[in-house]
Amino acid sequence: MRAPGAGAASVVSLALLWLLGLPWTWSAVAALGVYVGSGGWRFLRIVCKTARRDLFGLSVLIRVRLELRRHQRAGHTIPRIFQAVVQRQPERLALVDAGTGECWTFVQLDTYSNAVANLFRQLGFAQGDVVAVFLEGRPEFVGLWLGLAKAGMEAALLNVNLRREPLAFCLGTSGAKALIFGGEMAAAVAEVSGHLGKSLIKFCSGDLGPEGILPDTHLLDPLLKEASTAPLAQIPSKGMDDRLFYIYTSGTTGLPKAAIVVHSRYYRMAAFGHHAYRMQAADVLYDCLPLYHSAGNIIGVGQCLIYGLTVVLRKKFSASRFWDDCIKYNCTVVQYIGEICRYLLKQPVREAERRHRVRLAVGNGLRPAIWEEFTQRFGVRQIGEFYGATECNCSIANMDGKVGSCGFNSRILPHVYPIRLVKVNEDTMELLRDAQGLCIPCQAGEPGLLVGKINQQDPLRRFDGYVSESATSKKIAHSVFSKGDSAYLSGDVLVMDELGYMYFRDRSGDTFRWRGENVSTTEVEGVLSRLLGQTDVAVYGVAVPGVEGKAGMAAIADPHSLLDPNAMYQELQKVLAPYARPIFLRLLPQVDTTGASLPHPNLSLHPSACLLIRVLVHLVLL
């Protein structure tokens, strides 16, 4: 019998025994016996083992909700919240560029972002206008989108790995009226200049590349030096539920789609990370993740803008410099994706790897097989593994260090945070429903699709979706928890144990994760097919033992053995980001694009089935 049924039986027995005239103490003991005998002992065991965890999680939830409500009532936005931090500690270090050693105090970040806001207002840009930002992670990146937000404009944060068609697509669909790119990205911009509208105004930030200044491009830095650094006289009429910026994520339609990030979502994600892992204002956070993704820009940089932490940026992860940076800048918190932890473990043992002050590592994708090895070798006391996506409303966090778990939901009070694992057809990933038309919840140990109940009036439950309305509608299902409700479909399969701990199992649909990025199989298939003269192609991810995520496998129809892998790969380097390029090639007489003749994507790679065509960047990946 389930715990609720056991509870009901014990209450009924208590009432009956009391009505029969037995003393309360005897009745209570008898009722407890009925409860335990009916299976309630399992529920008692769950309560004893998880009450402390659940109470802390509830306190985090309440704290974030109260903070958000206070800011909403005050009409605050992320720039307004940041302004209060600047007033408290103007001379404290806000951002550090570990690559150059450049340090920005809070007041310097504030004045730089003020200059950005004043300049774009002066140039005639209006509230709600979109400006694309395309540069590597450094303090200017933060100052640019923050300055645009101060002026009521919205930044479209472009992945620096995008090239040619995907880059042109993202720029075109963003509706951007201007593009700010770093000098290091000039070659990529030059490749798509002919596909950009003539009305798009281009600005170059930082040092110019070997190409020099591109035609019809303005140098941003001299313009910012001439702009006023005073706060804007007229503050935009925006609130916490208005748009802040856009982050691009891979989608099942092929090319990246722009996820909408409103001010309350930015705050919520940063606040949950801050309180769930007990960060303090005195902490120094090391952030070597891309700033065009939410982990680096919200979970990481958000600690600086909202809570006043110093954040040390490195535009690209370096295994050999990681601990040296942490020691040099006295970092106490680091961010990771699973690959980072594995790369660090591959490094030769050095004295420096134990001389740091890091107490907490926050991120996702850390495999259970190396979890404890990482903490023991490097002396990091806590792993803050979490699950989430930029746009999702069902994020979870591992707050008590359960090895392998990416988070939990309370078994005692599951309705406090309305998320659920539901059953799906494993082949089609369609939701399975009961006789009442509702989704069927999974039992402990059963894998299922993670969903989150939507409530647009609640900043913790809302789903803002994407710029594309059709893409947004595809992520929503109805009558999931109850008749007529709406729920967000994560697209990810997880499994929950008896205590409510959740474990990531697989990514469903037409995407897989590789090197910390989501890869769209549809996008890669389209590119390959065009390169090969509309040849039939099927792309899918395959598991490689000892490696996080899945490596790309391309099955290509080549009945006459005419394919030149080297020539194909050279072309792929021009049009696909490194993480999106297939690692393996499978040549077949014909390709069944329905997937009937392809291996199930959950199967591990069998070496004899494939031809290795190229190892990307590091042999350690395989």
N, C-alpha and C positions, 0 to 999 in steps of 0.2 A: 504493500500500500504506500502511496506517496505521502510525503509529510503533511500536506493539508488534510488529506483523508484521515490520517492517523490523529491529527489534532482534533478534527471534528468528532471522531469516535471517542476520544478521551474526554472532551467537553460534555458530550451526551451522557457518558457513563458517570461522570462526576455529578451531573444534575439528577440522574436517576437514583444513585446511591444516597444522595442527600434527601431526596423525596421519600426514600424508604426509611429515613430516620437515623442513618449511620452518622457518626461524628464527622466533622469536616476533615480532620486529619486522616481518618480511615478512608474517607471518600477520595481525598487527594492522592493518597498512596495507591489506591486501586486505579484511579484514573491514569496515574503515571504508568502503572503496569500495563494498562490497555494501550497507552500511547506507544510505549517501547515495544510491546508485543505486536503492534500493528505496523512496525517498521519505522516508527518515529525516532528510534535511536539513531538512525542514519542522519536525520535532520539535526538532532542534538549534537552529533559528532561534527557536522558541518558548521553549526553555530560556534562550537568550542574552538574549532580550528581557524575560522575565518572572521570571527567577530571583530578582532582588533584591526585586521586589514580593512574590513568593510567600514568600520567607524572612521578610520583615517581617510579612506576614499570619500566617504560622505562629507567629512569636514572640508576636503579639498573642493568638492562639488559646490557646497554651500558658500565657501569663501569666494570662489570664482563668480558664482551667481550674484552675490551681494556686491562685489566690486563692479561687475558689469552694470548692474541696476543703478548704482550710484553714478557711474559715468554717463549712462543714458539719460538719467534725470537731469544731470548738469549740462547736457548738450555737448559733451566732450567728443573729441576725435583723437586718433593716434597723435597727430601733431600737437594738439592741446595738452595731452598727457605728457608728451615728451617735453613740452615747454616747462611744465612744473618740475620735472627732473632737472632741467638745466638751471632753474632758479635755486634748487637745493644744493647743487654741486657743480657749479660752472667750470671749475678748473680741474676736476677729476678727469682722468683719461676715459674717453668713451670708446674709441676705436683705435686699434693698432694694426698696421700692415706689417706682418712678419716678414714679408719678402723684401721690403725696402727699409723697414725700421721706422717708417713715418708714424707719428702719433697725433691723434686728434683729441682734444679735450671736448667736453660737452658744449662749451660755448663756441668752439671752432666749428663743430658739426652744425650747431644752430645757425651761426652766421653764414656758413656755406649754403645751407638749405634755404635760408632767407634770400640769399642772392639769386638762387635758382628760381624761387617763387616770384621775386620782383622782376627778374629778367623776362620770364615767360608771360607775365602779366603785361609788361611793357611792350612785348612783341605782338600783343593782341590775342594771345590764347585765352580762352574763356573757361569758366567752371564746367567740368564734365568732358572737356577735350581729352583725347587720349594721346600720349606721347610714348613711343616705344623706346626702351632702354636696352642696349646691346653692348655690354662690356664685361670684362672679367671682374671677379670679386675683389673689391678694394673699397676704402672709405668713401670715395666719390660715388660709388654705386648707391650706397645708402643715402648719401646727401642728395642725390638726384631725385630718387623717387619720393623721399621725404619732402624735398622742396616743392615738387610738383603737387604733392598732397596738401601742402600748406596753401597753395593757390587754388585748391579745389579741382585739380586735374588728376587724371588717372594714368599711371604708368603701366605699360604692357611689358613685362619682364621676359626677354627673349633668351632662350637657351643658346649659349655661345658655341655649341657644337652644330647648330643648324647651318646648313649650306644650301644654296641654289633653291630648288623647288620648295622644300619645307620652309626655308627662311622667307621666301617671297610670299608663300601662302600665309604664314603667321602675320607678316606685316600687312598683307592685304586684308585679312579677316579681322584684324584688330581695330580697324577704323582709325588708325593713328594719323594725326595731322603733322607729326614730326617724328624724327628718328635721332636719338642720341647714341652714337657708337664710339667705342674706344678706338684709339689709333691702331691697336693690335687686331681689330676686327675689320680694318679698311679693305683688305683683300676680299673678304666674304661679302661685304657690302657692294664692292665693285662688280662682283659676279652677278648680282641681281638688280643692279641699277636700272637696266633696261626694262625691267618688269615692274618697277615702282612708278606710281603715279607722279606726274610732273608737279602736282601740288604739294607733295611730301617735302617738308623742309628738313634738311639734314644738318646735324651738328656733330663735330668730332671733338671728343674729350681726351685729354692726355697727349702723350707724345705720338707724333705721326709715324706710321710704318714706312717701309722702304718705297711704298707706292706714292708717298707724298700726299698732299691734299687732293681729295677727289673733286671732280667738277661739281659746281653748285652746292658746295659744302661750306658751312661756316665753322670757324674755330671757336669752340665754346669757352675755353679758359680765359682768353682776353675779354670776352663779353661779360663773363662773371666778375672779373676784376673791376669792371666799370659799373656793375650793378650795385644798387643799394643793399646793404646788409641789415637794414632795420626791419623789424617785423612788418608784415603787410598792414596797411591802414584799414583795409576792409577785409574782415575774416569771412571765408566762404560759409554759406549757410548749409553746412553738412552735419550729419549726425552719425551715431555708431552703426546705423543700419545702411548707410550709403557706401558706395563703392570706393575702395582704396586703391587697389591695383589688380592686375590679372597675372596669373601664373599658368603657363602652358603645360598640359599633360597629354600623354598619348591616349588616343581613343580608338574605338573599334571601327570608326569610319575611315581610318587610314592616317590622315595627317593630324598634327597636334591640335588640340582644342583649348580655348582660353577659359580657365576656371575663374570665376568671380570671387574676389576676396574683399569683403566689406570690413569696415573698421572693427566691428564687434568680433568677427571671426579672427582677425589678427590678434586682438586682445585675448580672446578665449584660448587660442592655441598657445600663446606665450605664457599666459597665466597658469594654465594647467601644468605645463612643464615646470614652471617656477615653484608652485606649491606642492606638486606631487613629489618632487625630489628635493624639497626643502632647501632651495637655493637662497642665498643671502646677498644683500647689496655689496658685501665685501668680496664676493666671489669674482674670479677672473675666468672667463669662458674662452676656450680655444675652438675656433670655428674654421675648419678647412673644407667645408661643404659648399657647393655652388649656391650663390645668392639668388639665382633665378628659380630656386626651388624653396618650398615652404620650410623644410627642416633647417636650412642654413639661414634663411632670411627672417623667419618668424620665430621658430623655437630658439634659434641662436641670437640673431640681432635684436629680436624682441626683448630679450633680457636687458639689453642696453637701453633701448628707447623707453621702456615702460618701468623698469625697476632699477635702472642706474648702474648695472654691472658694466665692467670693462670687458669688451669683446675683442679678442685677438684674431684677425683674419689672415688666412693664407689662401691665395686664389686657387691653389692646387695642392692636394695632399702629397706630402713627401714622407715616406717611411723613415728615411735616414735623418730627417730634421725634426720629426714629430716631438720626441721627448726633449730634444735640445731647446725647441721653441717653448715647450711647457716650463722648463727650468728657467729660461731667460726671462720670461714674462710672469713667473709665479702663478701659473694657471692652476685652478682648483677643480674646474669642470671641463670636460672635453666632449665633443660631439663625434659620432661615428656612424658609418654604415657597416654592414657585416664584413665587406671586403677589407676595410681599413684595419680591423682587428686581426684578420688573417695575415695581411701584409706585415703588420708589426711583429707578429709571432714568427714570421719568416726571417726577420732580421737577426744577425748574430747578437748574442747576449753582450750587453755593454753595461758599464757601471752607471751611466747616465739614466738608464731606464728605471732605476729605483731611487733616484735623487730628486724626483719631482714631488709636488704637493697635491697631485690630482687625487681627489677622493671619489669623484663621480664621473661616469661615462654615460652619456645619453644618446640614444639612437635607435635604429631598428636593423633587423637582419642578422643579428649575432647568432650563429649556429650553436646549439647546445653542446656539440662536440668540442668546441674550443672556448666556451663560456668560462668555465672554472680555470682552465689553463691561462686565459688572459688575466683574470683577476689575481691569480696566485703569482704569476711571473712578474707582473708589473705593479703589484701592490695597490690596485684600484679597489677600494672597499665596496663600492656599489655600482651595479649596472642598472641603468634606467631604460630598459627596453620598452618601446611603445609601438602601437599600431595606429596608423591614420593615413589620411590623404588630404590634400589641400582643400577639397570641396566636401569631404564627408562629415556626417553628423554622428558618427558612431566610433569615434576614437577611443582607444583604451590604453591603459598604462600599467606596467608592472611596477608596483610601488614598494614591494617587499622582497625583491631579489629572487623570486622563484625561478630557478634555472630553466631556460628554454621557453618560458611563457612571455607573450607579448602584451599581457594585460589580463584583466578579469572583469567579471560582472557579478554582483552579489547574488548568491543563492538564497539569502535571507530576505532581501528586499529588492527583487529584480526589477520592479516597476519604477524604482527611483530613477534609474537610468535606462530608459526603454530601448534596449537593443536586443537582438535575438539571432540565433543561428537557425535557419529554416532549411527544410529539405528541398533538394532540386534534382532534376533528372541529370544524371552524371554525363550523359552524351550531349544533350541540348542545352543544359543549364537553365531550363525552364523551371519556374516555381511549381512545386507540388502542392495541391490544395486538398482540404478535407471535404466532407459532405456539405458543410456550410459555406464553402468557397473561400475559407481562410487558409493562409499558409500553415504548414505543419511544422511546429517547432521540433528541433532535434533534442534528443536525450543526451545525457552525458556520455561522451565517447563517440558520438556520431558526428561525422563531418557535415558541415552545412554552410550555406551562404550567409555572411554577416549582413544584417539589415538594421537600419535605425529609424525609429518613428519620427515623422516630420511634424513640427509645429512652428509655423513661420512667425508666431508671436513670441517665441522663446528663443533667445540668442544662442542657447546651448543645443537646441533641437532643429533650428532652421537649416534649410538647404538652399543655397543661392545659385547653384548650378553653373552654367556656362553661358558665354555670349550667344552661342547657338541654342535657340529654343528647342530644336529637335534633339540635340545632344542631351539637353536637360531632361526632356520627357522620357528618354530611354533609360534614365537612371532612377526613375520613380515607378513604384508598383503600388497598387491600391488593394484595400481589404487584406492587409497583411496581419496586423495584430487584432483588428476588429473591423466590422463591416464599415466600408466607406472611408477608412483612414488612408493615409499616404505614408510611404516609407522609402528611404534611400537604399538603393541596391549597391553594395560596395564592389561587387564583382570578385570578391576574394572568399576562398573557402577556408574556414577555420574549424577547429575542434575544441570543445570545452570539456574539462574533466569534472569530477563530482564536486569539487570544491569551488568551481566557477573560474578556474584559471583557463585562459584561452591560448591556443597555439596555432601559429600560421601553418596552413597546409599547402595551399596552392592558389595561383591566380587563374581565374576562369576567363572565358571570352577570348578575344583576339589579341591579347597582349601577354608579354612575359617580362620578367625583370632581369636585367643583366648589367653588371658594373654600376649598380645604384641607380639605374635609369629604367623607365618603362619603355619597352619596345613594341611598336605596333606592327603585327605581322602583315596587316593589310597594306601599310605604307611600304614595307620592304618588298612585299610581293609585287606591288605596282612598279616600283623602281626597277627591280630585276627584270620583270616582264618587258618593260620598255627598252631596257638596255639590250635585251636578247631578241628583239624583233617580235614582241607579243607572244613569246614562248610561254607555255603553261608552267607556272611556278607555284609551289606551296611552301610557306615558311612557318616554322613552329619552334618552340623552345624545347630543349632536351636537358635533362639533369645530368650534370657531370660530378662524379663523386668527389667530395672534399671541396667543392666550390659553391659559393652562394648564388642563388638565382638559377637561371637556365641560359644555356648558350644557344645562339641562333643556328638552326639547321635549315638549309634551302634544298628542297627537292625539285629538280629541274628536269623537264622532258628533253632528252638528248638521244633520240633513237639512232642517229648516225654517227655519234661520237665526234661531233664537230666543235664542241665547246672548248674554249681556251680559258682555263681558270685564271691564269695570270692577267690576261687582258681584261677579263671581267672584273677582277679585283681592283685593278688600276682605275677603272671607271667608277667602281663603287666608292673608292676613296674620295672622289670628287663630289659625290652627291649624297652620301649617307654619313651621319655622325659615326665616330668610331664604335660606340656601343651598339649601334643598330646594324653593323655589318655582320653577315653570317660568319660563324666560325667554321661550320661544317657544310660540305656540299654532298648531296646525294644525287647521282645521275641515274635516270630511269628511262625506259623506253617510252613511257607515257606517265602523266601525273593525273591522278584522280583528285580534282580540286574539291570534291565533297569531303575528302579526308578519309574515305572508306579504306583506302589502301595504305594510309600512313600510320605510323605507330602512334599509340595514344600518347598525348603530350605529358602524361604523368610518369611515363616509363623512363628509367635511367638510360643513358647512352650506352650502346653496345659498340665497342670499337670496330668490330668486323663489319658493321652495317654501313659505315660512313667513310668518306675520304676527307682527311684533314686538309684544308686548303690554305689556311694561314692562321698563325697565332698572333693576336693583336697586342701590340705594345709591349706586354710582359709575358714571358713564358710561364710565370708563376700563376697566371690566370687558369692554366690547365694543369 
